[in-house]
Amino acid sequence: MKHCLLLSTLFLVLTSIFTNADAYTASNSVCDYPLTHHIQNPRDRKLSDEEVQQRGIDMMVNQVMANIDGIDFKAMARSDIFETTYGFRWKMFNLQTGKMIAIKVNKDFKLLDVIK
């Protein structure tokens, strides 16, 4: 009997959580973005793939990565590129080890920081 009561209570709690899941991402919350699309700085803007190619940013990113010594980028995947107040930032993920490297450049694509 206790197990039945416990299971029914658990079922009610879980169903109320999942049916109200949209309430956590409602537009009346602190930010207008769903929690799954949280960006660290609200001024950072994710660039679309078309914009990256149109502005030639992908070529400049490749140049910056070629000039960084001591890191093999062959087995790495690049995240989306974000335009920030200081320039641009993106992350590189090593597909074999799972390690991440964050790269920051200024508006002229001069390397500011590499965070390993």
Backbone as XML, in Angstrom:
<?xml version="1.0"?>
<chain id="A" units="angstrom">
  <residue number="1" name="MET">
    <atom name="N" x="0.814" y="-1.194" z="0.000"/>
    <atom name="CA" x="0.000" y="0.000" z="0.000"/>
    <atom name="C" x="0.863" y="1.265" z="0.000"/>
  </residue>
  <residue number="2" name="LYS">
    <atom name="N" x="1.945" y="1.217" z="0.800"/>
    <atom name="CA" x="2.829" y="2.377" z="0.855"/>
    <atom name="C" x="3.498" y="2.610" z="-0.494"/>
  </residue>
  <residue number="3" name="HIS">
    <atom name="N" x="3.852" y="1.523" z="-1.174"/>
    <atom name="CA" x="4.497" y="1.643" z="-2.478"/>
    <atom name="C" x="3.549" y="2.261" z="-3.505"/>
  </residue>
  <residue number="4" name="CYS">
    <atom name="N" x="2.299" y="1.870" z="-3.442"/>
    <atom name="CA" x="1.310" y="2.411" z="-4.374"/>
    <atom name="C" x="1.138" y="3.917" z="-4.160"/>
  </residue>
  <residue number="5" name="LEU">
    <atom name="N" x="1.075" y="4.331" z="-2.908"/>
    <atom name="CA" x="0.937" y="5.748" z="-2.580"/>
    <atom name="C" x="2.177" y="6.532" z="-3.014"/>
  </residue>
  <residue number="6" name="LEU">
    <atom name="N" x="3.339" y="5.955" z="-2.782"/>
    <atom name="CA" x="4.590" y="6.602" z="-3.171"/>
    <atom name="C" x="4.692" y="6.742" z="-4.690"/>
  </residue>
  <residue number="7" name="LEU">
    <atom name="N" x="4.349" y="5.690" z="-5.414"/>
    <atom name="CA" x="4.411" y="5.730" z="-6.870"/>
    <atom name="C" x="3.409" y="6.718" z="-7.456"/>
  </residue>
  <residue number="8" name="SER">
    <atom name="N" x="2.217" y="6.761" z="-6.900"/>
    <atom name="CA" x="1.223" y="7.696" z="-7.426"/>
    <atom name="C" x="1.632" y="9.144" z="-7.148"/>
  </residue>
  <residue number="9" name="THR">
    <atom name="N" x="2.218" y="9.403" z="-5.990"/>
    <atom name="CA" x="2.706" y="10.749" z="-5.677"/>
    <atom name="C" x="3.837" y="11.142" z="-6.615"/>
  </residue>
  <residue number="10" name="LEU">
    <atom name="N" x="4.748" y="10.223" z="-6.844"/>
    <atom name="CA" x="5.854" y="10.468" z="-7.759"/>
    <atom name="C" x="5.342" y="10.740" z="-9.169"/>
  </residue>
  <residue number="11" name="PHE">
    <atom name="N" x="4.353" y="9.982" z="-9.595"/>
    <atom name="CA" x="3.762" y="10.178" z="-10.913"/>
    <atom name="C" x="3.145" y="11.570" z="-11.036"/>
  </residue>
  <residue number="12" name="LEU">
    <atom name="N" x="2.422" y="12.002" z="-10.023"/>
    <atom name="CA" x="1.787" y="13.320" z="-10.056"/>
    <atom name="C" x="2.823" y="14.447" z="-10.089"/>
  </residue>
  <residue number="13" name="VAL">
    <atom name="N" x="3.878" y="14.297" z="-9.321"/>
    <atom name="CA" x="4.921" y="15.325" z="-9.301"/>
    <atom name="C" x="5.612" y="15.410" z="-10.655"/>
  </residue>
  <residue number="14" name="LEU">
    <atom name="N" x="5.969" y="14.265" z="-11.216"/>
    <atom name="CA" x="6.664" y="14.259" z="-12.500"/>
    <atom name="C" x="5.787" y="14.785" z="-13.627"/>
  </residue>
  <residue number="15" name="THR">
    <atom name="N" x="4.522" y="14.419" z="-13.631"/>
    <atom name="CA" x="3.648" y="14.923" z="-14.694"/>
    <atom name="C" x="3.448" y="16.425" z="-14.579"/>
  </residue>
  <residue number="16" name="SER">
    <atom name="N" x="3.374" y="16.948" z="-13.354"/>
    <atom name="CA" x="3.222" y="18.401" z="-13.214"/>
    <atom name="C" x="4.482" y="19.129" z="-13.665"/>
  </residue>
  <residue number="17" name="ILE">
    <atom name="N" x="5.645" y="18.528" z="-13.447"/>
    <atom name="CA" x="6.895" y="19.148" z="-13.903"/>
    <atom name="C" x="6.951" y="19.165" z="-15.417"/>
  </residue>
  <residue number="18" name="PHE">
    <atom name="N" x="6.654" y="18.043" z="-16.047"/>
    <atom name="CA" x="6.774" y="17.965" z="-17.502"/>
    <atom name="C" x="5.672" y="18.726" z="-18.228"/>
  </residue>
  <residue number="19" name="THR">
    <atom name="N" x="4.498" y="18.826" z="-17.652"/>
    <atom name="CA" x="3.438" y="19.584" z="-18.319"/>
    <atom name="C" x="3.658" y="21.083" z="-18.182"/>
  </residue>
  <residue number="20" name="ASN">
    <atom name="N" x="4.390" y="21.512" z="-17.159"/>
    <atom name="CA" x="4.675" y="22.934" z="-16.967"/>
    <atom name="C" x="6.086" y="23.295" z="-17.405"/>
  </residue>
  <residue number="21" name="ALA">
    <atom name="N" x="6.712" y="22.473" z="-18.208"/>
    <atom name="CA" x="8.094" y="22.733" z="-18.635"/>
    <atom name="C" x="8.198" y="24.013" z="-19.445"/>
  </residue>
  <residue number="22" name="ASP">
    <atom name="N" x="7.161" y="24.363" z="-20.190"/>
    <atom name="CA" x="7.198" y="25.590" z="-20.983"/>
    <atom name="C" x="7.158" y="26.835" z="-20.106"/>
  </residue>
  <residue number="23" name="ALA">
    <atom name="N" x="6.673" y="26.695" z="-18.886"/>
    <atom name="CA" x="6.613" y="27.848" z="-17.993"/>
    <atom name="C" x="8.003" y="28.344" z="-17.626"/>
  </residue>
  <residue number="24" name="TYR">
    <atom name="N" x="8.973" y="27.467" z="-17.643"/>
    <atom name="CA" x="10.335" y="27.861" z="-17.300"/>
    <atom name="C" x="10.993" y="28.653" z="-18.418"/>
  </residue>
  <residue number="25" name="THR">
    <atom name="N" x="10.477" y="28.577" z="-19.628"/>
    <atom name="CA" x="11.058" y="29.309" z="-20.751"/>
    <atom name="C" x="10.098" y="30.369" z="-21.278"/>
  </residue>
  <residue number="26" name="ALA">
    <atom name="N" x="9.158" y="30.784" z="-20.459"/>
    <atom name="CA" x="8.166" y="31.763" z="-20.902"/>
    <atom name="C" x="8.819" y="33.122" z="-21.118"/>
  </residue>
  <residue number="27" name="SER">
    <atom name="N" x="8.181" y="33.943" z="-21.927"/>
    <atom name="CA" x="8.762" y="35.245" z="-22.259"/>
    <atom name="C" x="8.685" y="36.225" z="-21.093"/>
  </residue>
  <residue number="28" name="ASN">
    <atom name="N" x="7.930" y="35.915" z="-20.047"/>
    <atom name="CA" x="7.865" y="36.812" z="-18.906"/>
    <atom name="C" x="8.944" y="36.498" z="-17.878"/>
  </residue>
  <residue number="29" name="SER">
    <atom name="N" x="9.899" y="35.656" z="-18.225"/>
    <atom name="CA" x="10.987" y="35.341" z="-17.314"/>
    <atom name="C" x="12.035" y="36.442" z="-17.369"/>
  </residue>
  <residue number="30" name="VAL">
    <atom name="N" x="13.131" y="36.250" z="-16.672"/>
    <atom name="CA" x="14.181" y="37.262" z="-16.580"/>
    <atom name="C" x="14.751" y="37.597" z="-17.950"/>
  </residue>
  <residue number="31" name="CYS">
    <atom name="N" x="14.958" y="36.584" z="-18.786"/>
    <atom name="CA" x="15.458" y="36.844" z="-20.137"/>
    <atom name="C" x="14.466" y="36.292" z="-21.152"/>
  </residue>
  <residue number="32" name="ASP">
    <atom name="N" x="14.562" y="36.772" z="-22.365"/>
    <atom name="CA" x="13.635" y="36.343" z="-23.403"/>
    <atom name="C" x="14.052" y="35.055" z="-24.080"/>
  </residue>
  <residue number="33" name="TYR">
    <atom name="N" x="15.232" y="34.517" z="-23.736"/>
    <atom name="CA" x="15.708" y="33.292" z="-24.354"/>
    <atom name="C" x="15.323" y="32.098" z="-23.501"/>
  </residue>
  <residue number="34" name="PRO">
    <atom name="N" x="15.013" y="30.958" z="-24.113"/>
    <atom name="CA" x="14.807" y="29.750" z="-23.326"/>
    <atom name="C" x="16.093" y="29.391" z="-22.595"/>
  </residue>
  <residue number="35" name="LEU">
    <atom name="N" x="15.964" y="28.671" z="-21.500"/>
    <atom name="CA" x="17.140" y="28.321" z="-20.711"/>
    <atom name="C" x="18.138" y="27.502" z="-21.508"/>
  </residue>
  <residue number="36" name="THR">
    <atom name="N" x="17.689" y="26.753" z="-22.499"/>
    <atom name="CA" x="18.599" y="25.930" z="-23.286"/>
    <atom name="C" x="19.414" y="26.756" z="-24.261"/>
  </residue>
  <residue number="37" name="HIS">
    <atom name="N" x="19.025" y="28.013" z="-24.508"/>
    <atom name="CA" x="19.744" y="28.868" z="-25.443"/>
    <atom name="C" x="20.439" y="30.016" z="-24.720"/>
  </residue>
  <residue number="38" name="HIS">
    <atom name="N" x="20.876" y="29.785" z="-23.493"/>
    <atom name="CA" x="21.502" y="30.839" z="-22.696"/>
    <atom name="C" x="22.861" y="31.214" z="-23.267"/>
  </residue>
  <residue number="39" name="ILE">
    <atom name="N" x="23.099" y="32.498" z="-23.416"/>
    <atom name="CA" x="24.379" y="33.021" z="-23.876"/>
    <atom name="C" x="25.011" y="33.739" z="-22.695"/>
  </residue>
  <residue number="40" name="GLN">
    <atom name="N" x="26.328" y="33.619" z="-22.519"/>
    <atom name="CA" x="26.998" y="34.179" z="-21.354"/>
    <atom name="C" x="26.795" y="35.683" z="-21.228"/>
  </residue>
  <residue number="41" name="ASN">
    <atom name="N" x="26.949" y="36.410" z="-22.283"/>
    <atom name="CA" x="26.807" y="37.854" z="-22.265"/>
    <atom name="C" x="25.663" y="38.223" z="-23.208"/>
  </residue>
  <residue number="42" name="PRO">
    <atom name="N" x="24.678" y="38.963" z="-22.749"/>
    <atom name="CA" x="23.545" y="39.274" z="-23.633"/>
    <atom name="C" x="23.932" y="40.120" z="-24.842"/>
  </residue>
  <residue number="43" name="ARG">
    <atom name="N" x="25.107" y="40.758" z="-24.815"/>
    <atom name="CA" x="25.547" y="41.551" z="-25.964"/>
    <atom name="C" x="26.187" y="40.689" z="-27.040"/>
  </residue>
  <residue number="44" name="ASP">
    <atom name="N" x="26.555" y="39.447" z="-26.690"/>
    <atom name="CA" x="27.149" y="38.549" z="-27.675"/>
    <atom name="C" x="26.080" y="38.117" z="-28.665"/>
  </residue>
  <residue number="45" name="ARG">
    <atom name="N" x="26.423" y="38.151" z="-29.936"/>
    <atom name="CA" x="25.467" y="37.792" z="-30.979"/>
    <atom name="C" x="26.028" y="36.643" z="-31.797"/>
  </residue>
  <residue number="46" name="LYS">
    <atom name="N" x="25.253" y="35.572" z="-31.887"/>
    <atom name="CA" x="25.668" y="34.415" z="-32.675"/>
    <atom name="C" x="25.546" y="34.756" z="-34.157"/>
  </residue>
  <residue number="47" name="LEU">
    <atom name="N" x="26.619" y="34.523" z="-34.889"/>
    <atom name="CA" x="26.611" y="34.790" z="-36.323"/>
    <atom name="C" x="26.102" y="33.570" z="-37.072"/>
  </residue>
  <residue number="48" name="SER">
    <atom name="N" x="25.279" y="33.784" z="-38.069"/>
    <atom name="CA" x="24.795" y="32.678" z="-38.890"/>
    <atom name="C" x="25.910" y="32.216" z="-39.820"/>
  </residue>
  <residue number="49" name="ASP">
    <atom name="N" x="25.785" y="30.998" z="-40.330"/>
    <atom name="CA" x="26.790" y="30.464" z="-41.259"/>
    <atom name="C" x="26.897" y="31.327" z="-42.510"/>
  </residue>
  <residue number="50" name="GLU">
    <atom name="N" x="25.763" y="31.840" z="-42.982"/>
    <atom name="CA" x="25.773" y="32.686" z="-44.171"/>
    <atom name="C" x="26.528" y="33.986" z="-43.909"/>
  </residue>
  <residue number="51" name="GLU">
    <atom name="N" x="26.308" y="34.569" z="-42.736"/>
    <atom name="CA" x="26.985" y="35.819" z="-42.397"/>
    <atom name="C" x="28.487" y="35.602" z="-42.232"/>
  </residue>
  <residue number="52" name="VAL">
    <atom name="N" x="28.875" y="34.467" z="-41.654"/>
    <atom name="CA" x="30.295" y="34.148" z="-41.481"/>
    <atom name="C" x="30.981" y="34.062" z="-42.839"/>
  </residue>
  <residue number="53" name="GLN">
    <atom name="N" x="30.346" y="33.393" z="-43.794"/>
    <atom name="CA" x="30.936" y="33.268" z="-45.127"/>
    <atom name="C" x="30.897" y="34.591" z="-45.885"/>
  </residue>
  <residue number="54" name="GLN">
    <atom name="N" x="29.803" y="35.307" z="-45.777"/>
    <atom name="CA" x="29.648" y="36.563" z="-46.509"/>
    <atom name="C" x="30.667" y="37.606" z="-46.055"/>
  </residue>
  <residue number="55" name="ARG">
    <atom name="N" x="30.926" y="37.684" z="-44.766"/>
    <atom name="CA" x="31.869" y="38.663" z="-44.236"/>
    <atom name="C" x="33.311" y="38.170" z="-44.290"/>
  </residue>
  <residue number="56" name="GLY">
    <atom name="N" x="33.519" y="36.923" z="-44.696"/>
    <atom name="CA" x="34.871" y="36.380" z="-44.788"/>
    <atom name="C" x="35.474" y="36.021" z="-43.451"/>
  </residue>
  <residue number="57" name="ILE">
    <atom name="N" x="34.627" y="35.874" z="-42.448"/>
    <atom name="CA" x="35.113" y="35.590" z="-41.103"/>
    <atom name="C" x="35.707" y="34.194" z="-41.019"/>
  </residue>
  <residue number="58" name="ASP">
    <atom name="N" x="35.154" y="33.244" z="-41.772"/>
    <atom name="CA" x="35.686" y="31.881" z="-41.725"/>
    <atom name="C" x="37.136" y="31.836" z="-42.188"/>
  </residue>
  <residue number="59" name="MET">
    <atom name="N" x="37.488" y="32.634" z="-43.178"/>
    <atom name="CA" x="38.874" y="32.681" z="-43.654"/>
    <atom name="C" x="39.793" y="33.308" z="-42.604"/>
  </residue>
  <residue number="60" name="MET">
    <atom name="N" x="39.309" y="34.352" z="-41.943"/>
    <atom name="CA" x="40.119" y="34.996" z="-40.910"/>
    <atom name="C" x="40.293" y="34.093" z="-39.698"/>
  </residue>
  <residue number="61" name="VAL">
    <atom name="N" x="39.252" y="33.320" z="-39.370"/>
    <atom name="CA" x="39.349" y="32.360" z="-38.270"/>
    <atom name="C" x="40.405" y="31.313" z="-38.590"/>
  </residue>
  <residue number="62" name="ASN">
    <atom name="N" x="40.414" y="30.814" z="-39.814"/>
    <atom name="CA" x="41.418" y="29.824" z="-40.210"/>
    <atom name="C" x="42.825" y="30.403" z="-40.131"/>
  </residue>
  <residue number="63" name="GLN">
    <atom name="N" x="42.991" y="31.676" z="-40.498"/>
    <atom name="CA" x="44.303" y="32.325" z="-40.401"/>
    <atom name="C" x="44.758" y="32.434" z="-38.956"/>
  </residue>
  <residue number="64" name="VAL">
    <atom name="N" x="43.857" y="32.823" z="-38.073"/>
    <atom name="CA" x="44.197" y="32.950" z="-36.657"/>
    <atom name="C" x="44.622" y="31.601" z="-36.099"/>
  </residue>
  <residue number="65" name="MET">
    <atom name="N" x="43.870" y="30.548" z="-36.427"/>
    <atom name="CA" x="44.191" y="29.220" z="-35.903"/>
    <atom name="C" x="45.514" y="28.708" z="-36.456"/>
  </residue>
  <residue number="66" name="ALA">
    <atom name="N" x="45.860" y="29.068" z="-37.677"/>
    <atom name="CA" x="47.131" y="28.630" z="-38.258"/>
    <atom name="C" x="48.314" y="29.283" z="-37.554"/>
  </residue>
  <residue number="67" name="ASN">
    <atom name="N" x="48.103" y="30.454" z="-36.968"/>
    <atom name="CA" x="49.186" y="31.170" z="-36.297"/>
    <atom name="C" x="49.340" y="30.807" z="-34.824"/>
  </residue>
  <residue number="68" name="ILE">
    <atom name="N" x="48.470" y="29.967" z="-34.289"/>
    <atom name="CA" x="48.589" y="29.540" z="-32.897"/>
    <atom name="C" x="49.513" y="28.329" z="-32.852"/>
  </residue>
  <residue number="69" name="ASP">
    <atom name="N" x="50.610" y="28.464" z="-32.118"/>
    <atom name="CA" x="51.595" y="27.385" z="-32.027"/>
    <atom name="C" x="51.218" y="26.389" z="-30.935"/>
  </residue>
  <residue number="70" name="GLY">
    <atom name="N" x="51.594" y="25.143" z="-31.141"/>
    <atom name="CA" x="51.454" y="24.118" z="-30.119"/>
    <atom name="C" x="50.098" y="23.450" z="-30.040"/>
  </residue>
  <residue number="71" name="ILE">
    <atom name="N" x="49.182" y="23.780" z="-30.916"/>
    <atom name="CA" x="47.853" y="23.162" z="-30.888"/>
    <atom name="C" x="47.564" y="22.581" z="-32.263"/>
  </residue>
  <residue number="72" name="ASP">
    <atom name="N" x="47.215" y="21.294" z="-32.284"/>
    <atom name="CA" x="46.862" y="20.631" z="-33.540"/>
    <atom name="C" x="45.348" y="20.717" z="-33.720"/>
  </residue>
  <residue number="73" name="PHE">
    <atom name="N" x="44.915" y="21.469" z="-34.703"/>
    <atom name="CA" x="43.489" y="21.688" z="-34.928"/>
    <atom name="C" x="42.873" y="20.683" z="-35.898"/>
  </residue>
  <residue number="74" name="LYS">
    <atom name="N" x="43.627" y="19.672" z="-36.318"/>
    <atom name="CA" x="43.112" y="18.730" z="-37.313"/>
    <atom name="C" x="41.941" y="17.902" z="-36.790"/>
  </residue>
  <residue number="75" name="ALA">
    <atom name="N" x="41.982" y="17.482" z="-35.540"/>
    <atom name="CA" x="40.924" y="16.642" z="-34.976"/>
    <atom name="C" x="39.948" y="17.467" z="-34.153"/>
  </residue>
  <residue number="76" name="MET">
    <atom name="N" x="39.767" y="18.737" z="-34.520"/>
    <atom name="CA" x="38.910" y="19.617" z="-33.731"/>
    <atom name="C" x="37.742" y="20.142" z="-34.556"/>
  </residue>
  <residue number="77" name="ALA">
    <atom name="N" x="36.663" y="20.392" z="-33.852"/>
    <atom name="CA" x="35.465" y="20.974" z="-34.462"/>
    <atom name="C" x="35.266" y="22.369" z="-33.879"/>
  </residue>
  <residue number="78" name="ARG">
    <atom name="N" x="34.824" y="23.306" z="-34.706"/>
    <atom name="CA" x="34.614" y="24.680" z="-34.266"/>
    <atom name="C" x="33.157" y="24.901" z="-33.888"/>
  </residue>
  <residue number="79" name="SER">
    <atom name="N" x="32.956" y="25.631" z="-32.825"/>
    <atom name="CA" x="31.600" y="26.002" z="-32.434"/>
    <atom name="C" x="31.138" y="27.176" z="-33.296"/>
  </residue>
  <residue number="80" name="ASP">
    <atom name="N" x="29.952" y="27.663" z="-33.005"/>
    <atom name="CA" x="29.472" y="28.871" z="-33.672"/>
    <atom name="C" x="30.359" y="30.045" z="-33.276"/>
  </residue>
  <residue number="81" name="ILE">
    <atom name="N" x="30.408" y="31.049" z="-34.121"/>
    <atom name="CA" x="31.194" y="32.247" z="-33.850"/>
    <atom name="C" x="30.252" y="33.306" z="-33.299"/>
  </residue>
  <residue number="82" name="PHE">
    <atom name="N" x="30.693" y="33.966" z="-32.225"/>
    <atom name="CA" x="29.896" y="35.006" z="-31.599"/>
    <atom name="C" x="30.596" y="36.342" z="-31.758"/>
  </residue>
  <residue number="83" name="GLU">
    <atom name="N" x="29.826" y="37.359" z="-32.150"/>
    <atom name="CA" x="30.348" y="38.719" z="-32.207"/>
    <atom name="C" x="30.130" y="39.343" z="-30.841"/>
  </residue>
  <residue number="84" name="THR">
    <atom name="N" x="31.189" y="39.871" z="-30.251"/>
    <atom name="CA" x="31.134" y="40.427" z="-28.903"/>
    <atom name="C" x="31.461" y="41.913" z="-28.943"/>
  </residue>
  <residue number="85" name="THR">
    <atom name="N" x="31.471" y="42.525" z="-27.776"/>
    <atom name="CA" x="31.809" y="43.946" z="-27.695"/>
    <atom name="C" x="33.274" y="44.190" z="-28.016"/>
  </residue>
  <residue number="86" name="TYR">
    <atom name="N" x="34.130" y="43.211" z="-27.750"/>
    <atom name="CA" x="35.564" y="43.378" z="-28.009"/>
    <atom name="C" x="35.993" y="42.814" z="-29.357"/>
  </residue>
  <residue number="87" name="GLY">
    <atom name="N" x="35.200" y="41.985" z="-29.986"/>
    <atom name="CA" x="35.574" y="41.364" z="-31.256"/>
    <atom name="C" x="34.757" y="40.114" z="-31.514"/>
  </residue>
  <residue number="88" name="PHE">
    <atom name="N" x="35.448" y="38.966" z="-31.547"/>
    <atom name="CA" x="34.785" y="37.694" z="-31.827"/>
    <atom name="C" x="35.325" y="36.624" z="-30.890"/>
  </residue>
  <residue number="89" name="ARG">
    <atom name="N" x="34.506" y="35.599" z="-30.652"/>
    <atom name="CA" x="34.949" y="34.455" z="-29.856"/>
    <atom name="C" x="34.325" y="33.192" z="-30.416"/>
  </residue>
  <residue number="90" name="TRP">
    <atom name="N" x="35.034" y="32.079" z="-30.217"/>
    <atom name="CA" x="34.522" y="30.768" z="-30.588"/>
    <atom name="C" x="35.281" y="29.729" z="-29.801"/>
  </residue>
  <residue number="91" name="LYS">
    <atom name="N" x="34.792" y="28.508" z="-29.843"/>
    <atom name="CA" x="35.433" y="27.406" z="-29.128"/>
    <atom name="C" x="35.805" y="26.318" z="-30.115"/>
  </residue>
  <residue number="92" name="MET">
    <atom name="N" x="36.873" y="25.627" z="-29.791"/>
    <atom name="CA" x="37.320" y="24.476" z="-30.568"/>
    <atom name="C" x="37.238" y="23.259" z="-29.657"/>
  </residue>
  <residue number="93" name="PHE">
    <atom name="N" x="36.633" y="22.174" z="-30.154"/>
    <atom name="CA" x="36.469" y="20.952" z="-29.382"/>
    <atom name="C" x="37.277" y="19.836" z="-30.024"/>
  </residue>
  <residue number="94" name="ASN">
    <atom name="N" x="38.132" y="19.200" z="-29.226"/>
    <atom name="CA" x="38.886" y="18.055" z="-29.707"/>
    <atom name="C" x="37.947" y="16.857" z="-29.708"/>
  </residue>
  <residue number="95" name="LEU">
    <atom name="N" x="37.719" y="16.275" z="-30.861"/>
    <atom name="CA" x="36.754" y="15.187" z="-30.994"/>
    <atom name="C" x="37.243" y="13.886" z="-30.379"/>
  </residue>
  <residue number="96" name="GLN">
    <atom name="N" x="38.553" y="13.744" z="-30.192"/>
    <atom name="CA" x="39.091" y="12.511" z="-29.625"/>
    <atom name="C" x="39.189" y="12.572" z="-28.108"/>
  </residue>
  <residue number="97" name="THR">
    <atom name="N" x="39.627" y="13.704" z="-27.572"/>
    <atom name="CA" x="39.825" y="13.813" z="-26.121"/>
    <atom name="C" x="38.687" y="14.533" z="-25.413"/>
  </residue>
  <residue number="98" name="GLY">
    <atom name="N" x="37.893" y="15.296" z="-26.141"/>
    <atom name="CA" x="36.795" y="16.037" z="-25.534"/>
    <atom name="C" x="37.217" y="17.355" z="-24.902"/>
  </residue>
  <residue number="99" name="LYS">
    <atom name="N" x="38.478" y="17.734" z="-25.054"/>
    <atom name="CA" x="38.948" y="18.990" z="-24.473"/>
    <atom name="C" x="38.469" y="20.172" z="-25.312"/>
  </residue>
  <residue number="100" name="MET">
    <atom name="N" x="38.323" y="21.320" z="-24.623"/>
    <atom name="CA" x="37.825" y="22.517" z="-25.274"/>
    <atom name="C" x="38.866" y="23.628" z="-25.185"/>
  </residue>
  <residue number="101" name="ILE">
    <atom name="N" x="38.957" y="24.432" z="-26.227"/>
    <atom name="CA" x="39.821" y="25.606" z="-26.260"/>
    <atom name="C" x="38.956" y="26.786" z="-26.686"/>
  </residue>
  <residue number="102" name="ALA">
    <atom name="N" x="38.970" y="27.852" z="-25.894"/>
    <atom name="CA" x="38.231" y="29.070" z="-26.236"/>
    <atom name="C" x="39.203" y="30.074" z="-26.840"/>
  </residue>
  <residue number="103" name="ILE">
    <atom name="N" x="38.816" y="30.669" z="-27.948"/>
    <atom name="CA" x="39.666" y="31.622" z="-28.658"/>
    <atom name="C" x="38.927" y="32.952" z="-28.759"/>
  </residue>
  <residue number="104" name="LYS">
    <atom name="N" x="39.638" y="34.029" z="-28.400"/>
    <atom name="CA" x="39.076" y="35.379" z="-28.477"/>
    <atom name="C" x="39.990" y="36.237" z="-29.335"/>
  </residue>
  <residue number="105" name="VAL">
    <atom name="N" x="39.385" y="37.002" z="-30.243"/>
    <atom name="CA" x="40.134" y="37.932" z="-31.093"/>
    <atom name="C" x="39.429" y="39.288" z="-31.066"/>
  </residue>
  <residue number="106" name="ASN">
    <atom name="N" x="40.185" y="40.350" z="-31.400"/>
    <atom name="CA" x="39.560" y="41.667" z="-31.447"/>
    <atom name="C" x="38.894" y="41.879" z="-32.806"/>
  </residue>
  <residue number="107" name="LYS">
    <atom name="N" x="38.394" y="43.081" z="-33.042"/>
    <atom name="CA" x="37.671" y="43.369" z="-34.293"/>
    <atom name="C" x="38.561" y="43.249" z="-35.528"/>
  </residue>
  <residue number="108" name="ASP">
    <atom name="N" x="39.881" y="43.417" z="-35.340"/>
    <atom name="CA" x="40.833" y="43.290" z="-36.447"/>
    <atom name="C" x="41.418" y="41.886" z="-36.548"/>
  </residue>
  <residue number="109" name="PHE">
    <atom name="N" x="40.857" y="40.956" z="-35.811"/>
    <atom name="CA" x="41.287" y="39.559" z="-35.765"/>
    <atom name="C" x="42.721" y="39.394" z="-35.262"/>
  </residue>
  <residue number="110" name="LYS">
    <atom name="N" x="43.111" y="40.240" z="-34.324"/>
    <atom name="CA" x="44.361" y="40.055" z="-33.594"/>
    <atom name="C" x="44.038" y="39.199" z="-32.380"/>
  </residue>
  <residue number="111" name="LEU">
    <atom name="N" x="44.821" y="38.164" z="-32.157"/>
    <atom name="CA" x="44.570" y="37.206" z="-31.083"/>
    <atom name="C" x="44.636" y="37.895" z="-29.727"/>
  </residue>
  <residue number="112" name="LEU">
    <atom name="N" x="43.566" y="37.766" z="-28.937"/>
    <atom name="CA" x="43.531" y="38.325" z="-27.592"/>
    <atom name="C" x="43.826" y="37.271" z="-26.538"/>
  </residue>
  <residue number="113" name="ASP">
    <atom name="N" x="43.191" y="36.092" z="-26.670"/>
    <atom name="CA" x="43.307" y="35.091" z="-25.620"/>
    <atom name="C" x="43.009" y="33.704" z="-26.167"/>
  </residue>
  <residue number="114" name="VAL">
    <atom name="N" x="43.748" y="32.728" z="-25.655"/>
    <atom name="CA" x="43.486" y="31.316" z="-25.922"/>
    <atom name="C" x="43.367" y="30.647" z="-24.563"/>
  </residue>
  <residue number="115" name="ILE">
    <atom name="N" x="42.193" y="30.156" z="-24.238"/>
    <atom name="CA" x="41.944" y="29.527" z="-22.942"/>
    <atom name="C" x="41.863" y="28.030" z="-23.145"/>
  </residue>
  <residue number="116" name="LYS">
    <atom name="N" x="42.804" y="27.317" z="-22.535"/>
    <atom name="CA" x="42.844" y="25.855" z="-22.671"/>
    <atom name="C" x="42.149" y="25.196" z="-21.513"/>
  </residue>
</chain>
